[in-house]
Amino acid sequence: MKISIALCTYNGENFLSEQLESFVKQTHLPDELIVCDDKSADKTIEILNKFAANSPFPVHIFINEDNIGSTKNFEKAISLCTGDIVFLSDQDDVWNSKKIERIETLFIKHKNIGMIFTNAEIVDEKLASLDKKLWDFTFEKEQRSLNFFDVLMRRNVVTGATMAFRAEFAESFSPIPTDIPNTIHDGWISLVIAANSEVMFIDECLIKYRQHSNQQLGVDWNHRNKNRSDLYKNSIIFHHNELERLNLMNVVLRTFPQFKAPQIQLSINEIVRKNLEEKTELIKHYNARMNLPNGKFKRILSVFFELQSGRYKRFSKGWKSAVKDLVESKI
């Protein structure tokens, strides 16, 4: 079984060397490393060339003439892979030395599995543990027993840096759309593979998922220290985008042959309907809590009406959240 790593880089000089070194330390080395650089302006290419010159496996470096963005850059890197299994990699993480061996063994054992993803240890810039795991924020325990395609329709729970898949699916998920809100390469790839194959997830931290100020995406592990009003505003924006994503998904997925199976179409219809309703109600709840009046009587009325709607129970901590809102003079 031939293993490819698809690595995308962009101005990654600060952390790239540690990630590359973790590839070399694998107990089962990859058969190739495909790197697509999105027109870096720092020392990224210099680091890559130096690594390639001494690497124990082939390294192929491709430099984009123009900056095409992370989703299209991953699409390009995947298309250039020649392996049977493709591992996606970000430029700023560090892999556990047994990652490739562990995941390859599962693919060999389970022929029906099209994709595998794992948990990750959240670390700071210097790789010090933050005593958190990625799934604490992205993949709650109650979701893990549900139909996985349905879970993905609600929200992507797969982080690309933890993902590996059979290369035979690359044609199915390409081209990767870039006009669906809250959906980048990992969300789309996961959705297509889940519609056409079984997906395995293992609760093992096989990468150190680095958090730093310059990363494109990360986890909001320190959200409790943020202003509540800002949290509500950000959540409202996110869920408005989710409404747009679901409406677009309802249209887009009907044009892709990968989603033509009757059971998939029924699932799409039901999931979209339920989620549009839920997210609309959630936006109303966040708006209500964010805009509670300061006057005591008006505030009591607002909290009472929100309790009557049932949204405190559905989206917050019920009476505890209502009482908290009553005793606070302002958000």
C-alpha positions as CSV (number, residue, x, y, z in Angstrom):
1,M,0.0,0.0,0.0
2,K,1.6,3.3,-1.2
3,I,1.3,6.2,1.2
4,S,1.2,9.9,0.1
5,I,1.3,13.0,2.3
6,A,-0.3,16.1,0.8
7,L,1.2,19.1,2.5
8,C,0.1,22.7,1.8
9,T,2.3,25.6,2.8
10,Y,2.1,29.4,2.9
11,N,4.6,31.5,4.8
12,G,5.2,28.7,7.2
13,E,8.9,29.3,8.1
14,N,8.2,29.5,11.9
15,F,6.9,26.0,12.4
16,L,7.4,24.0,9.1
17,S,10.7,22.4,10.0
18,E,9.2,20.6,13.1
19,Q,6.4,19.2,11.0
20,L,8.8,17.9,8.3
21,E,11.0,16.4,11.0
22,S,8.0,14.5,12.4
23,F,7.5,12.9,8.9
24,V,11.0,11.5,9.1
25,K,10.5,10.1,12.6
26,Q,7.5,8.0,11.4
27,T,7.8,4.3,12.2
28,H,6.5,3.7,8.7
29,L,7.8,6.3,6.3
30,P,5.6,7.7,3.6
31,D,6.3,6.8,-0.1
32,E,6.2,10.4,-1.1
33,L,5.6,13.9,0.1
34,I,3.7,16.2,-2.2
35,V,4.1,19.9,-1.3
36,C,2.0,22.7,-2.9
37,D,3.2,26.1,-1.8
38,D,0.8,29.0,-2.2
39,K,3.4,31.6,-3.2
40,S,5.1,32.1,0.1
41,A,7.1,35.3,0.6
42,D,9.3,34.0,3.5
43,K,11.8,31.2,3.8
44,T,9.3,28.4,3.3
45,I,10.7,27.3,-0.1
46,E,14.3,27.4,1.3
47,I,13.3,25.1,4.2
48,L,11.5,22.7,1.8
49,N,14.4,22.5,-0.6
50,K,16.8,21.8,2.2
51,F,14.6,19.1,3.6
52,A,14.0,17.5,0.1
53,A,17.8,17.3,-0.5
54,N,18.2,15.0,2.5
55,S,14.8,13.3,2.9
56,P,14.7,9.5,3.1
57,F,11.6,9.5,0.8
58,P,10.8,11.5,-2.4
59,V,9.7,15.1,-2.0
60,H,8.0,16.9,-4.8
61,I,7.6,20.6,-4.4
62,F,5.1,22.7,-6.5
63,I,4.9,26.4,-6.3
64,N,1.8,28.2,-7.4
65,E,2.2,31.1,-9.7
66,D,-0.7,32.9,-7.9
67,N,-2.1,32.5,-4.4
68,I,-5.1,30.2,-4.8
69,G,-6.2,29.8,-1.2
70,S,-6.0,26.7,1.1
71,T,-9.0,24.8,-0.3
72,K,-7.8,24.9,-3.9
73,N,-4.2,24.3,-2.8
74,F,-5.2,21.1,-1.1
75,E,-7.2,20.1,-4.1
76,K,-4.1,20.5,-6.3
77,A,-1.8,18.7,-3.8
78,I,-4.2,15.7,-3.6
79,S,-4.5,15.5,-7.4
80,L,-0.7,15.2,-7.6
81,C,-0.5,12.3,-5.1
82,T,0.1,8.8,-6.5
83,G,-0.4,6.8,-3.4
84,D,-3.3,4.5,-2.5
85,I,-3.8,6.4,0.8
86,V,-3.5,10.2,1.1
87,F,-2.7,11.9,4.4
88,L,-3.5,15.6,4.6
89,S,-1.0,17.8,6.5
90,D,-0.9,21.4,7.7
91,Q,2.4,23.1,7.9
92,D,2.4,24.0,11.7
93,D,1.5,20.7,13.5
94,V,3.6,17.8,14.6
95,W,2.7,14.2,14.0
96,N,2.9,11.3,16.5
97,S,5.7,8.9,15.3
98,K,3.2,6.1,14.8
99,K,0.5,8.0,12.9
100,I,1.1,6.5,9.5
101,E,1.6,3.0,10.8
102,R,-1.5,3.1,13.0
103,I,-3.8,4.4,10.3
104,E,-2.4,2.3,7.4
105,T,-3.0,-0.8,9.6
106,L,-6.6,0.1,9.9
107,F,-7.1,0.7,6.2
108,I,-5.5,-2.8,5.5
109,K,-7.7,-4.5,8.1
110,H,-11.0,-2.7,7.1
111,K,-11.4,-2.8,3.3
112,N,-14.8,-1.0,3.6
113,I,-13.4,2.1,5.2
114,G,-12.9,5.1,2.9
115,M,-11.6,7.6,5.4
116,I,-10.1,7.7,8.9
117,F,-9.7,10.7,11.2
118,T,-8.4,11.0,14.7
119,N,-8.3,13.2,17.8
120,A,-5.5,15.6,18.4
121,E,-3.7,17.1,21.4
122,I,-4.0,20.9,21.5
123,V,-0.7,22.6,22.1
124,D,0.6,26.2,22.2
125,E,3.2,27.7,19.9
126,K,6.1,25.9,21.7
127,L,4.2,22.6,21.6
128,A,3.4,22.7,25.3
129,S,0.1,20.9,26.1
130,L,-2.9,23.0,26.8
131,D,-4.6,20.0,28.5
132,K,-7.3,20.0,25.9
133,K,-8.2,17.6,23.1
134,L,-9.5,18.7,19.7
135,W,-12.7,16.6,20.0
136,D,-13.6,18.5,23.2
137,F,-14.6,21.3,20.8
138,T,-15.4,19.6,17.5
139,F,-16.8,16.2,18.0
140,E,-18.9,15.7,21.1
141,K,-19.4,12.2,22.6
142,E,-23.2,12.1,21.8
143,Q,-22.4,12.7,18.1
144,R,-20.2,9.6,17.8
145,S,-23.1,7.1,17.9
146,L,-25.2,8.9,15.2
147,N,-25.3,8.4,11.5
148,F,-22.1,10.0,10.4
149,F,-23.4,11.6,7.2
150,D,-26.2,13.2,9.2
151,V,-23.6,14.6,11.7
152,L,-21.6,16.1,8.8
153,M,-24.7,17.7,7.3
154,R,-25.3,19.5,10.7
155,R,-21.6,20.6,11.1
156,N,-18.2,19.4,10.0
157,V,-16.4,17.5,12.7
158,V,-13.4,16.4,10.7
159,T,-10.2,18.4,10.9
160,G,-8.2,17.9,7.7
161,A,-4.9,17.7,9.6
162,T,-6.1,14.5,11.3
163,M,-7.5,12.9,8.1
164,A,-6.4,10.2,5.7
165,F,-8.5,8.6,2.9
166,R,-8.3,6.2,0.0
167,A,-7.1,8.0,-3.1
168,E,-9.9,6.4,-5.2
169,F,-12.3,9.0,-3.8
170,A,-10.3,12.0,-5.0
171,E,-12.1,12.1,-8.3
172,S,-15.5,11.9,-6.5
173,F,-14.9,15.0,-4.4
174,S,-13.2,17.1,-7.0
175,P,-13.5,19.9,-7.8
176,I,-14.0,21.1,-4.3
177,P,-16.5,24.0,-4.1
178,T,-15.3,27.3,-2.5
179,D,-18.7,29.1,-2.4
180,I,-20.4,27.2,0.5
181,P,-20.1,29.1,3.8
182,N,-18.4,27.4,6.7
183,T,-17.2,24.7,4.4
184,I,-13.5,24.2,3.4
185,H,-11.7,21.2,1.9
186,D,-11.9,18.9,4.9
187,G,-15.7,19.4,5.3
188,W,-16.4,18.7,1.6
189,I,-14.1,15.7,1.3
190,S,-15.6,14.2,4.5
191,L,-19.2,14.7,3.3
192,V,-18.6,13.1,-0.1
193,I,-16.7,10.1,1.3
194,A,-19.3,9.6,4.1
195,A,-22.0,9.5,1.4
196,N,-20.2,6.8,-0.5
197,S,-18.3,4.7,2.0
198,E,-17.8,4.0,5.7
199,V,-15.8,6.4,7.9
200,M,-13.8,5.4,10.9
201,F,-12.8,7.7,13.7
202,I,-10.3,6.8,16.5
203,D,-10.1,8.6,19.7
204,E,-6.3,8.8,19.7
205,C,-4.2,12.0,19.6
206,L,-2.0,11.3,16.6
207,I,-1.0,14.9,16.1
208,K,-0.1,17.9,18.2
209,Y,-2.5,20.6,16.9
210,R,-0.6,23.8,17.4
211,Q,-2.5,27.0,18.3
212,H,-0.8,30.3,17.3
213,S,-1.8,33.8,16.2
214,N,-1.0,33.4,12.5
215,Q,-3.0,30.2,11.7
216,Q,-5.9,30.2,9.3
217,L,-8.1,28.1,11.5
218,G,-7.9,26.8,15.1
219,V,-10.1,26.0,18.0
220,D,-11.7,28.5,20.4
221,W,-10.3,26.7,23.4
222,N,-10.1,29.9,25.5
223,H,-13.6,31.2,24.8
224,R,-14.6,31.5,28.5
225,N,-12.3,34.5,28.9
226,K,-14.0,36.4,26.1
227,N,-16.7,39.1,26.4
228,R,-20.2,37.5,26.3
229,S,-21.5,40.1,23.9
230,D,-18.7,39.3,21.4
231,L,-19.4,35.6,21.8
232,Y,-23.0,36.1,20.9
233,K,-22.2,38.3,18.0
234,N,-19.7,35.8,16.6
235,S,-22.1,33.0,17.1
236,I,-24.9,34.8,15.4
237,I,-22.7,35.5,12.4
238,F,-21.6,31.9,12.3
239,H,-25.2,30.6,12.4
240,H,-26.4,33.0,9.7
241,N,-23.6,31.5,7.5
242,E,-24.8,28.1,8.5
243,L,-28.3,29.0,7.3
244,E,-26.8,30.0,4.0
245,R,-24.6,26.8,3.9
246,L,-27.6,24.6,4.5
247,N,-29.7,26.3,1.8
248,L,-26.8,26.0,-0.7
249,M,-26.2,22.4,0.4
250,N,-29.8,21.6,-0.4
251,V,-29.3,22.8,-3.9
252,V,-25.6,21.7,-4.6
253,L,-25.9,18.2,-3.3
254,R,-28.7,17.5,-5.8
255,T,-26.4,18.2,-8.7
256,F,-23.6,15.8,-7.7
257,P,-24.0,12.2,-8.6
258,Q,-22.2,11.2,-5.4
259,F,-25.4,12.1,-3.5
260,K,-28.0,10.5,-5.7
261,A,-28.7,7.5,-3.6
262,P,-32.4,7.7,-2.4
263,Q,-31.5,7.3,1.3
264,I,-29.0,10.1,1.0
265,Q,-31.6,12.4,-0.6
266,L,-34.1,11.6,2.1
267,S,-31.4,12.3,4.7
268,I,-30.5,15.6,3.1
269,N,-34.1,16.8,3.0
270,E,-34.8,15.9,6.7
271,I,-31.4,17.2,8.0
272,V,-31.8,20.5,6.1
273,R,-35.3,21.1,7.3
274,K,-34.5,20.3,11.0
275,N,-31.3,22.3,11.0
276,L,-32.8,25.4,9.3
277,E,-35.5,25.5,12.0
278,E,-33.0,24.8,14.8
279,K,-30.4,27.4,13.7
280,T,-33.1,30.0,13.2
281,E,-34.4,29.5,16.7
282,L,-30.8,29.6,18.0
283,I,-30.1,32.9,16.4
284,K,-33.3,34.3,18.0
285,H,-32.1,33.0,21.4
286,Y,-28.6,34.6,21.1
287,N,-30.2,37.9,19.9
288,A,-32.6,37.8,22.9
289,R,-29.8,37.2,25.4
290,M,-27.5,39.7,23.8
291,N,-30.1,42.5,23.8
292,L,-31.7,42.1,27.2
293,P,-32.8,45.6,28.5
294,N,-31.2,47.0,31.6
295,G,-34.5,48.1,33.2
296,K,-35.5,45.6,35.8
297,F,-39.2,45.2,34.7
298,K,-38.4,45.0,31.0
299,R,-35.6,42.6,31.7
300,I,-37.9,40.2,33.7
301,L,-40.4,40.3,30.9
302,S,-37.8,39.5,28.2
303,V,-36.4,36.6,30.2
304,F,-39.9,35.3,30.9
305,F,-40.9,35.3,27.2
306,E,-37.6,33.6,26.3
307,L,-38.3,31.0,28.9
308,Q,-41.8,30.5,27.5
309,S,-40.3,29.9,24.1
310,G,-38.3,27.0,25.4
311,R,-35.1,28.3,24.0
312,Y,-33.3,28.6,27.3
313,K,-33.7,24.9,27.7
314,R,-32.8,24.0,24.1
315,F,-29.8,26.2,23.7
316,S,-28.5,27.3,27.1
317,K,-28.7,25.9,30.7
318,G,-32.4,26.4,31.3
319,W,-33.3,28.1,34.5
320,K,-29.6,28.6,35.5
321,S,-29.0,30.8,32.4
322,A,-32.3,32.6,32.9
323,V,-31.4,33.5,36.5
324,K,-28.0,34.6,35.4
325,D,-29.5,37.0,32.9
326,L,-31.9,38.4,35.5
327,V,-29.2,39.3,38.0
328,E,-26.9,40.9,35.5
329,S,-27.5,44.6,34.8
330,K,-26.0,44.3,31.3
331,I,-24.3,41.8,29.0
